[in-house]
Each structure stands twice: as C-alpha cells, then as structure tokens.
Amino acid sequence: MKTIEEKAKEYAKPYRGFDFSEAPALDVEKAFIAGVEFGQRWINDELPKDKKLCLVKIQTGIHENIEVAFYTKKTNTWSVIANCYKSSNVTHWRPIELK
C-alpha cells in the first residue's frame, strides 16, 4: 500500500510542466494531503445525525477503545454492537462513508 505522500505525488504528476516549474504540482500535493487529513479528523464538538454509522473513541477508565457505532438522537445514546454507552463515554467520532 502506498503512503499518503506517494499517492499525492502520483496524483500531482500531470501538473508537472515542461517549464520545470514544480509550484503547481507541489500545490496539488499539499491540497491532496490536506484533504486526506480532513477526512481522517476526529470530531468532538458536535453530534452526528441520527443513525449515522461512525467510528467512535470510547473512554473506559484509563483505556481508550475505538469501536463502530451509531448515534440515536432520541435517546442520546451510542449503540456499539450489543452494548449501549452513554454519550459521556464517547469522546470523539468520525463518519464511516459507505459507497
């Protein structure tokens, strides 16, 4: 599997010109990496829409687990497989995009 930086260089390859100017390609690489970082960010200042599938960080004592869950707005709970955690135990979340 290629690193994000390798994929960014590959994606920016068509922007490398014959005038030996690297500026457009470097801008494309930076934008590609910024997009990946944005997509991988953890959210902690808002809750997801109802029944949205997410990855969640759950604080349990001194440990932090990452689980797949969905949030139910009506009951203000996160459902993780067969367990329910109160929203105070979920510290961060990020959406899982299924396409």
N, C-alpha and C positions, 0 to 999 in steps of 0.2 A: 504494500500500500504506500502511495506517495504521501509526503508530508504536505502540509498546507502551503509552505513556501514553494515546493516543487510544482504543485498544481497552479499556484499563482503565476510562476514563470511560464509554465506551459500555456495558461490562459492568455497571458500578455504577449506571447510570441508574435502574433500578427501585427502588433503595434510597434514592433521594432522596425524602424525605417531604414531606407538605403542611405540616408544622410548621416548615419551613425549617431543619431540623437537617441539617447536612452530615456529621455524625460517622459515621453508619452507612455512607454512600456512600464517604467517604474511607477507612474501614477496609477496605471491599471493594476499592477501587482499590489500596491498599497490598498486600493479600493477593494480588491478581491479579499485580501486578508481581513480588512475591516468588516466586510460582510459576513465572513465566517465567524469572526469574534462576536458580532451582534447576534447571530443565530444561536450561539452557544452560551449566551448570557443567562444567568440565573436571576429570577425576578423575586423580589421580596417586598415591594411596596404596593402591590395590588393583588387581587384575587382573579383567577381565570373565570371565563364564562362558565355557566352551568354545564356539567357533564363533559368537560373537555379533558381528553386523555393527556396526562402530564408525567414528567419525571419530577419527583419531589425529594428534597432533603429533609429527613426526619431526625430530630434531636432526641435521643434516648439516653439520658444520663450523660456520660462523657463521650458517648459514641454518636456518630452521625451516619445514618444509612441513606442510601439512595434507592427509591422504590418507584414502581409505576403505579399511578393512582389517578382518580378523577375527583373533582370537587363538586359537591352538591350544595348549591346556594341556599335552598330552602332550609336545610338542617345545619348549615355551616360546618360540614364535615368533609374530610378527605376519606375516600374509600380505597384501601390498599388490599388487593386480592381478597382475603377473607376477613381482614381486620379493619376496624374503623379507628382513626386517630382524630382527636380534636384538633382543630386548626392551629392551636397554640403549639403543637408538637411539630408541625410543618414549618420549617424556617424559610425555605426557598422553593421555587418551582420553575419549570420551563416547559413549553408545549412540545408535544410529540406530533410532528406533521406526518400524517399517513396519506400518501398519494399513490 
